[in-house]
Amino acid sequence: MEKQKKKEPKPDQKEIKIQELTNLVKRVQADFENYKKQQEKEKADFCRYASQEIIRKILPLLDSFQEALKNKDSAEFAKGVELIYNQLLQILTSEGVKPIEALGKPLDPFLHEVLLREESDKPEDTVIGEVQKGYTLKDAVLRPAKVKIAKKKGIKRGG
């Protein structure tokens, strides 16, 4: 007696299409995961080496400082340090760094950090001294200027 082979039902077109689409989705998902991993690697590499160009620009300053320190007892030392300072400012300016102009300006809490108040003939809350220079990079504040501002004479604050 011959065993009858069970006939497997022929998959219909819908099932074939579903299987094809399922496989396509799996491939697209795998491709996307690989893309994400590649992007994360590129971002990590970019962050790792982003400062490379600015450091390359600053290295000559390091050389200049080393040379200046060899002559620190000479009259040329101050002149050399001044030249190095100007080189550094030029590099920072070329990268979009600008000093915050504070002296004589009205207090701006986004640009200025008040350290001192002093009686003055100037209008109240006018910057009358700069303790530490502030800087911006493009449109962002890197560091606010630390300032001394005016207060009207004869006004006692607190206690």
C-alpha positions as CSV (number, residue, x, y, z in Angstrom):
1,M,0.0,0.0,0.0
2,E,1.5,3.2,-1.1
3,K,1.4,6.1,1.3
4,Q,-0.3,8.9,-0.1
5,K,1.7,12.1,-0.1
6,K,-0.1,14.9,1.5
7,K,-0.3,17.7,-1.0
8,E,0.9,20.9,0.5
9,P,-1.4,23.6,-0.3
10,K,0.0,25.9,-2.9
11,P,0.7,29.3,-1.3
12,D,-1.6,31.8,-2.7
13,Q,-0.4,35.1,-4.2
14,K,-1.3,37.0,-1.0
15,E,0.9,34.9,1.1
16,I,3.8,35.2,-1.3
17,K,3.4,39.0,-1.4
18,I,3.3,39.1,2.4
19,Q,6.5,37.1,2.7
20,E,8.2,39.3,0.1
21,L,7.2,42.4,1.9
22,T,8.2,41.0,5.3
23,N,11.7,40.2,3.9
24,L,11.9,43.7,2.4
25,V,11.0,45.3,5.8
26,K,13.6,43.2,7.5
27,R,16.3,44.2,5.0
28,V,15.3,47.9,5.3
29,Q,15.4,47.7,9.1
30,A,18.8,46.1,9.0
31,D,20.1,48.7,6.6
32,F,18.8,51.4,8.8
33,E,20.4,50.0,11.9
34,N,23.7,49.8,10.0
35,Y,23.2,53.4,8.8
36,K,22.6,54.5,12.4
37,K,25.8,52.8,13.6
38,Q,27.8,54.3,10.8
39,Q,26.5,57.8,11.7
40,E,27.3,57.4,15.4
41,K,30.8,56.3,14.5
42,E,31.3,59.3,12.2
43,K,29.9,61.6,14.8
44,A,32.3,60.2,17.5
45,D,35.2,60.6,15.1
46,F,34.2,64.1,14.3
47,C,34.0,65.0,18.0
48,R,37.3,63.3,18.6
49,Y,39.1,65.4,16.0
50,A,37.0,68.6,15.9
51,S,39.6,70.5,17.9
52,Q,42.5,69.4,15.7
53,E,42.4,72.4,13.4
54,I,42.3,75.0,16.2
55,I,45.1,73.1,18.0
56,R,47.1,73.1,14.8
57,K,46.7,77.0,14.7
58,I,47.7,77.3,18.4
59,L,50.9,75.2,18.3
60,P,53.0,78.0,16.8
61,L,52.0,80.1,19.9
62,L,53.3,77.4,22.1
63,D,56.6,77.5,20.2
64,S,56.6,81.3,20.6
65,F,56.0,81.1,24.3
66,Q,58.9,78.5,24.7
67,E,61.2,80.9,22.8
68,A,60.1,83.9,24.8
69,L,60.7,82.0,28.1
70,K,64.3,81.4,27.1
71,N,64.7,85.2,27.1
72,K,62.7,86.1,30.1
73,D,65.4,88.2,31.7
74,S,65.8,90.4,28.6
75,A,64.0,93.6,27.6
76,E,62.6,91.8,24.6
77,F,60.5,89.5,26.8
78,A,57.6,91.9,27.3
79,K,57.5,92.7,23.6
80,G,57.6,89.0,22.7
81,V,54.7,88.2,25.1
82,E,52.7,91.1,23.6
83,L,53.3,89.7,20.1
84,I,52.1,86.3,21.3
85,Y,49.0,87.8,22.9
86,N,48.2,89.5,19.6
87,Q,48.8,86.2,17.7
88,L,46.4,84.5,20.0
89,L,43.7,87.2,19.6
90,Q,44.0,86.9,15.8
91,I,43.5,83.1,15.9
92,L,40.5,83.4,18.2
93,T,39.0,86.2,16.0
94,S,39.5,84.1,12.9
95,E,37.5,81.3,14.7
96,G,34.6,83.7,15.5
97,V,35.5,84.6,19.1
98,K,34.9,88.2,20.0
99,P,35.4,90.1,23.3
100,I,32.3,91.5,24.9
101,E,32.5,95.3,25.0
102,A,31.3,96.1,28.5
103,L,32.8,99.3,29.7
104,G,30.3,102.2,29.7
105,K,27.5,100.0,28.6
106,P,24.2,99.4,30.5
107,L,24.1,96.2,32.5
108,D,23.0,93.2,30.3
109,P,22.5,90.1,32.5
110,F,23.1,87.9,29.4
111,L,26.5,89.4,28.8
112,H,27.7,90.6,32.2
113,E,28.1,89.1,35.6
114,V,28.1,91.7,38.4
115,L,30.8,91.3,41.0
116,L,30.8,94.7,42.5
117,R,28.7,97.9,42.8
118,E,30.3,101.2,43.4
119,E,29.0,104.7,43.9
120,S,29.4,106.7,40.8
121,D,28.2,109.8,38.9
122,K,27.4,107.4,36.0
123,P,23.8,106.2,35.5
124,E,22.8,103.4,37.8
125,D,23.6,99.9,36.4
126,T,26.2,101.2,34.0
127,V,29.4,99.1,33.7
128,I,32.2,101.2,35.2
129,G,34.9,98.5,35.5
130,E,35.8,95.2,34.0
131,V,37.2,92.6,36.3
132,Q,37.5,89.9,33.7
133,K,36.8,90.1,29.9
134,G,33.9,88.1,28.5
135,Y,33.8,86.5,25.1
136,T,31.2,85.3,22.5
137,L,31.6,82.6,19.9
138,K,29.5,83.5,16.9
139,D,26.2,84.4,18.6
140,A,26.7,82.4,21.8
141,V,28.2,83.7,25.1
142,L,31.3,81.6,25.9
143,R,31.9,83.5,29.2
144,P,30.1,86.6,30.5
145,A,32.2,89.7,31.3
146,K,32.7,90.0,35.1
147,V,32.0,93.6,35.8
148,K,31.7,96.4,38.4
149,I,28.6,98.6,37.9
150,A,27.5,102.0,39.1
151,K,25.1,102.8,41.9
152,K,23.8,106.2,42.8
153,K,25.7,108.0,45.5
154,G,24.1,108.1,48.9
155,I,21.9,105.0,48.4
156,K,22.4,102.4,51.0
157,R,21.6,98.9,50.0
158,G,20.7,96.1,52.5
159,G,20.6,96.1,56.2
